[in-house]
């Protein structure tokens, strides 16, 4: 069974992309972007694969959320239900991004629910469609983007200086010494009945005023010193709503100690294991393994009734490899972990270790620790450096 599974896991996808590890990564990406991952298990013979099982990842956009089947509405969100359980998924033949009006295709492909792996986080009872990770923080992200754009525009405006010449002598029509004067005959000040004069000046120039004129200069304010703190506070809220830490979200490690950095890493490892254990394994890998085991019993003419799949978490890397190895050894010696599980974390098997030992013996090479006997038990002479009574 393990040999058959390894062959399948090395090339499981219909489009030939990557291994089963890459497929799980695609599931994670789809759950982050769209809130759910959809994968179809197809029966298809392929060269070099004794078990005719292949995976087809389907974009969630193909599942029409507005598709129903009239009354009674047993089909909701593109899924048909019987006794509150999904029995058929209706996928559009074409994604809505491929047509002019951004509409879902009327033609649907009916896929039985037992052929579909549907991974999503359920936040409320009866929920059958996932919610994107960015959904609760999308509005703050847009507001933060608008704030940044407005800040840049304000900073640019703060670099410019404008001036306004006020004329208290209506008889003066043109400013003397102006670089360029433009008198629009249609530009009449309704309050005075006089034409208004628009004067263009260049940087570093001198503006000479007529009698009865004065000039006022205006300059906008800059962004001030509170903007960085405001943005940082917004990013803290965004990180909390998305289930991440501020340091992981932004990569900002300013002022964080080494011990605090270790705690951040532990928190993220815990969250990753939570998602893997409760969603990737239960909703994706377990149904996939069960389907593979059924097909393996049929196409290999062997009985695998008593086999139960096991799932190994990736190894937790620390900051000190020596202490990590010593901790693994203590866990095995105390019975808190098995030797096989520790080898699996390092992508090794017991058979590979045994074979490596044989090669060492045949080559006359040994990596066993050398223990020297100091023969202290035979030393009966008094230590001359010690004081006697």
C-alpha positions in Angstrom: 0.0 0.0 0.0 2.8 2.4 0.9 4.5 1.8 -2.5 1.3 2.4 -4.4 0.6 5.5 -2.4 4.1 6.9 -3.0 3.6 6.4 -6.8 0.3 8.3 -6.6 1.6 11.1 -4.4 4.6 11.8 -6.7 2.2 12.7 -9.6 -1.4 13.0 -8.4 -2.8 15.9 -10.5 -4.7 15.8 -13.7 -2.7 18.8 -15.1 0.6 17.2 -14.1 1.6 20.0 -11.7 3.8 18.9 -8.8 3.3 16.4 -6.1 0.7 15.9 -3.4 2.7 18.4 -1.2 2.2 21.0 -3.9 -1.5 20.2 -4.1 -1.9 20.8 -0.3 -0.1 24.1 -0.8 -2.7 25.0 -3.5 -5.5 24.1 -1.1 -4.1 26.4 1.5 -3.8 29.2 -1.1 -7.3 28.8 -2.3 -8.7 28.8 1.3 -6.8 32.0 2.0 -8.0 33.7 -1.2 -11.5 32.4 -1.7 -12.2 30.9 1.7 -12.5 27.3 0.3 -10.7 24.8 -1.8 -12.4 22.4 -4.2 -10.8 19.2 -5.6 -12.4 16.5 -7.7 -11.3 12.8 -7.4 -11.4 11.3 -10.9 -11.1 7.7 -12.0 -8.7 7.9 -15.0 -6.0 5.4 -16.1 -2.5 6.8 -16.6 0.7 5.3 -17.7 2.9 4.3 -14.8 0.1 4.5 -12.3 -1.4 1.2 -11.2 -4.2 2.9 -9.3 -6.5 5.0 -11.7 -7.0 7.9 -9.3 -6.2 11.5 -10.3 -7.0 14.9 -8.7 -8.4 17.9 -10.4 -8.3 21.2 -8.4 -11.3 23.4 -9.3 -11.3 27.1 -8.7 -14.2 28.1 -6.3 -15.4 30.7 -8.9 -16.8 27.8 -10.9 -19.3 27.1 -8.1 -22.2 29.5 -8.8 -23.5 30.9 -5.4 -26.7 32.0 -7.0 -27.7 28.7 -8.6 -30.9 27.2 -7.2 -33.5 24.7 -8.5 -36.8 26.3 -7.7 -39.1 25.1 -5.0 -38.4 23.4 -2.7 -34.9 24.9 -2.8 -32.8 21.8 -2.2 -30.0 23.4 -4.2 -28.2 26.3 -2.5 -25.0 28.0 -3.4 -24.5 25.6 -6.3 -24.8 22.5 -4.1 -27.8 20.1 -4.0 -28.7 18.8 -0.5 -30.6 15.8 0.7 -31.3 15.5 4.4 -28.9 18.5 5.0 -26.1 16.6 3.3 -24.6 17.6 -0.1 -25.2 15.1 -2.9 -24.3 17.0 -6.1 -22.1 20.0 -6.9 -23.0 22.1 -9.9 -19.9 23.6 -11.5 -20.1 26.1 -14.4 -18.5 25.0 -17.6 -16.8 28.4 -17.9 -15.5 30.7 -15.2 -17.3 34.1 -14.9 -14.0 35.9 -15.6 -13.9 34.6 -19.2 -17.1 36.3 -20.5 -18.0 39.8 -21.3 -20.8 40.3 -18.7 -19.0 38.5 -15.8 -21.9 36.1 -15.6 -21.8 32.4 -14.7 -22.3 29.9 -17.4 -25.8 28.5 -17.8 -24.3 25.1 -18.6 -23.5 23.1 -15.5 -21.4 20.0 -14.8 -23.0 17.7 -12.2 -20.4 16.1 -9.9 -21.4 13.7 -7.1 -20.5 15.0 -3.7 -18.5 11.9 -2.8 -16.1 12.8 -5.6 -15.5 16.3 -4.3 -13.0 17.3 -1.6 -14.4 20.6 -0.1 -12.1 22.3 2.3 -13.3 25.4 4.2 -13.6 26.7 7.8 -17.1 26.6 9.2 -17.8 29.6 11.4 -21.5 29.0 11.9 -23.9 25.9 11.8 -25.2 25.0 8.3 -22.4 26.9 6.5 -21.3 25.2 3.2 -19.3 28.0 1.5 -16.0 29.4 2.8 -15.2 33.0 3.7 -12.0 34.5 2.4 -9.4 35.2 5.1 -9.2 38.8 4.0 -13.0 39.3 4.2 -13.1 40.8 7.8 -10.1 43.1 7.1 -10.8 44.1 3.5 -12.4 47.4 4.4 -9.5 48.5 6.8 -7.0 47.5 4.0 -8.8 49.7 1.5 -9.0 52.6 4.0 -5.3 52.2 4.8 -4.6 52.3 1.1 -6.7 55.5 0.7 -4.9 57.0 3.7 -1.5 56.3 2.1 -2.6 57.9 -1.2 -4.0 60.9 0.5 -0.8 61.3 2.6 1.4 61.2 -0.5 -0.8 63.8 -2.2 -0.7 66.0 0.8 3.0 65.7 1.1 3.4 66.8 -2.5 1.1 69.7 -2.0 3.1 70.8 1.1 6.1 71.3 -1.1 4.4 73.9 -3.3 3.9 77.6 -2.3 1.1 79.6 -3.8 0.5 83.3 -3.5 -2.5 85.5 -4.0 -2.3 89.2 -5.0 -5.2 91.3 -3.6 -5.9 94.5 -5.5 -7.6 97.3 -3.6 -7.2 99.7 -6.5 -9.7 98.7 -9.2 -8.1 101.1 -11.7 -5.0 98.9 -11.9 -5.7 96.4 -14.7 -2.3 94.7 -15.1 0.4 93.9 -12.6 3.7 95.6 -13.5 6.7 93.3 -13.9 4.6 90.1 -14.2 6.2 87.2 -16.1 3.0 86.5 -18.0 -0.3 88.3 -17.8 -3.5 86.8 -19.2 -6.6 88.8 -19.4 -9.7 86.8 -20.3 -12.4 89.2 -21.6 -15.1 86.8 -20.3 -13.6 86.6 -16.8 -15.5 89.4 -15.1 -15.7 89.8 -11.3 -19.4 90.2 -10.7 -18.9 92.1 -7.5 -16.8 94.9 -9.0 -17.5 94.5 -12.7 -13.7 94.5 -13.5 -11.8 91.9 -15.4 -9.7 89.5 -13.3 -6.0 89.2 -14.0 -4.2 85.8 -13.9 -0.4 86.1 -13.4 2.0 83.2 -13.8 5.3 83.4 -11.9 8.4 81.2 -12.0 10.4 79.9 -9.0 12.9 82.4 -7.7 11.3 85.3 -9.5 10.3 88.7 -8.0 6.8 89.9 -8.1 6.4 93.7 -8.2 3.1 95.1 -6.9 1.1 98.0 -8.1 -0.1 100.7 -5.9 -2.9 99.5 -3.7 -1.9 95.8 -4.0 -0.7 93.4 -1.3 0.4 89.8 -1.5 -0.3 86.7 0.7 1.6 83.5 0.6 0.1 80.1 1.4 1.7 76.7 2.0 0.0 73.4 3.0 1.0 71.5 6.1 2.9 68.2 5.9 1.8 64.8 7.1 3.0 65.3 10.7 4.6 62.8 13.1 1.5 60.8 14.0 1.0 59.0 10.7 3.5 56.1 11.4 1.9 55.3 14.7 -1.6 55.4 13.2 -0.6 53.0 10.4 1.1 50.7 12.9 -2.1 50.6 15.0 -4.2 49.8 12.0 -1.8 47.0 11.0 -2.1 45.6 14.5 -5.9 45.4 14.1 -5.6 43.9 10.7 -3.1 41.2 11.9 -5.4 40.3 14.8 -8.5 40.0 12.5 -6.6 37.8 10.1 -5.3 35.5 12.8 -1.6 36.5 12.3 0.8 38.3 14.5 1.9 41.8 13.6 5.5 40.7 13.1 4.5 37.9 10.7 2.1 40.2 8.8 4.6 43.1 8.3 8.0 41.5 8.8 8.7 44.4 11.2 11.0 43.1 14.0 11.8 46.5 15.5 12.2 46.3 19.3 11.4 42.6 19.5 13.6 40.5 21.7 15.0 37.1 20.8 12.7 35.3 23.3 9.7 37.2 22.0 10.7 36.2 18.4 10.7 32.5 19.5 7.2 32.9 21.0 6.0 34.4 17.7 7.4 31.4 15.8 5.7 29.0 18.3 2.4 30.8 17.8 2.6 30.5 14.1 3.6 26.8 14.2 0.6 26.2 16.5 -1.8 27.9 14.1 -0.3 26.0 11.1 -0.7 22.6 13.0 -4.3 23.6 13.9 -5.2 24.2 10.2 -3.4 21.0 9.1 -4.9 18.8 11.8 -8.5 20.0 11.7 -9.0 20.9 8.1 -6.3 19.7 5.6 -6.3 16.2 7.1 -10.0 15.7 8.0 -11.5 17.4 5.0 -8.9 16.6 2.4 -6.4 13.9 3.1 -8.5 11.4 5.0 -11.3 11.2 2.3 -8.6 11.0 -0.3 -6.8 8.1 1.5 -10.1 6.2 1.9 -10.8 6.5 -1.8 -7.3 5.5 -2.7 -7.5 2.4 -0.4 -10.8 1.3 -2.0 -9.4 1.5 -5.5 -6.1 -0.2 -4.4 -8.1 -3.2 -3.1 -9.9 -3.4 -6.4 -7.0 -2.9 -8.9 -4.2 -4.7 -7.0 -6.3 -7.7 -6.0 -5.0 -7.5 -2.4 -6.8 -6.9 0.9 -6.0 -3.7 2.8 -9.0 -3.8 5.1 -7.0 -3.4 8.4 -4.8 -0.5 7.3 -5.3 3.0 8.8 -3.5 6.0 7.2 -1.3 8.0 9.5 -0.3 11.7 9.0 3.0 13.1 10.0 3.5 16.7 10.9 6.5 18.5 9.5 9.5 18.8 11.8 9.6 21.8 14.2 12.9 23.6 13.6 14.4 25.6 16.4 17.4 27.8 16.7 19.8 25.2 18.1 20.1 22.0 16.1 22.1 20.2 18.9 19.4 20.9 21.5 16.7 19.8 19.0 18.4 16.5 18.4 18.9 16.0 22.2 15.3 16.8 22.8 14.2 14.2 20.2 16.4 11.6 21.8 15.0 12.3 25.2 11.4 12.0 23.8 12.2 8.6 22.3 14.0 7.3 25.4 11.1 8.4 27.7 8.5 6.9 25.5 6.9 10.3 24.6 7.6 9.7 20.9 8.6 6.8 18.6 11.8 6.4 16.7 9.9 6.0 13.5 8.0 9.3 14.0 11.3 11.2 14.5 12.7 9.7 11.4 9.6 10.6 9.4 10.0 14.2 10.5 13.4 14.1 8.8 12.1 12.3 5.7 13.9 9.1 6.7 12.7 5.5 7.2 13.8 2.7 9.5 14.9 0.7 6.4 17.1 3.5 5.2 18.8 3.7 8.6 19.4 -0.1 8.7 20.8 -0.1 5.2 23.1 2.8 6.1 24.4 0.9 9.1 25.3 -2.0 6.8 27.1 0.2 4.4 29.1 1.7 7.3 30.2 -1.8 8.6 31.1 -2.9 5.1 33.2 0.3 4.5 34.9 0.1 7.9 33.4 3.5 8.9 31.7 4.2 12.1 30.0 7.3 13.5 29.3 5.8 16.9 30.4 7.9 19.8 33.8 6.8 21.3 33.7 6.3 25.1 37.0 6.1 26.9 37.6 4.3 30.2 39.5 6.5 32.5 39.9 3.6 35.0 39.1 5.9 38.0 37.8 2.9 40.0 41.4 1.3 40.0 43.0 4.5 41.3 43.5 3.9 45.0 46.2 6.4 45.6 45.4 9.6 47.6 45.2 12.8 45.7 48.2 14.9 46.8 46.3 18.1 46.2 43.6 17.2 48.7 43.9 18.1 52.4 43.7 15.2 54.8 42.4 15.2 58.4 
